């Protein structure tokens, strides 16, 4: 099922700037028992992206009502919500694009994430590097070509996920998830002020760690930092928290903190 500005349809204007230039942003959400998990955080992400990109915002109340109606009766599923600047003429200038367009698509929940959450996954270190884009850092824009190429690399290497660094060989994230690691009593996550996506689940984990009284450091760190960790995990809004079993030749048998966070998330969901 798909909605365009609240109307059920599967076509979009060919002059839409999201199609022409990737001029828009999106968030991917888990649906449980007919409601969006962590909706206030997803809404905050969408609002912040509109502000940073200088886009006219859609009617959030009307959007929410349409989304709620569309997901009624869904026990478990996936909802992707895209917001574009709308339609415009030829050229980069956004002048006159004052009618944003939002698109909702619904799909089945990736059930393999449940196995990942329980058993963990192995990661490779991606050979390709992310560029640094401070103007867009943190945003989940519609231009995901770096991730497309990284996913292609994973498939070529028969891997399910990977650690991604930037061109300065600093840790950034996973291909489709944020990255955390614990060394002794301190948790670390990469600084995303130059590249990467600040995920909704990343924010949730950071807030939970604060409530638990666990020190969190946002850092620029080399790959070697992971070799010293006791626990490593990935997060996004669909997979939740996924333990990492191994990266290359290094294993991570400990999952004490990950299990605590997973349990806290189950209570919230």
Helices and strands as residue ranges (DSSP letters): E 2-4, E 7-8, H 17-21, E 24-32, E 35-36, H 39-52, H 60-71, E 76-84, E 101-107, H 112-119, E 121-125, H 145-156, E 161-165, E 171-174, E 178-183, E 186-190, H 200-212, E 215-219, G 223-228, E 231-236, E 240-247, E 250-251, H 256-268
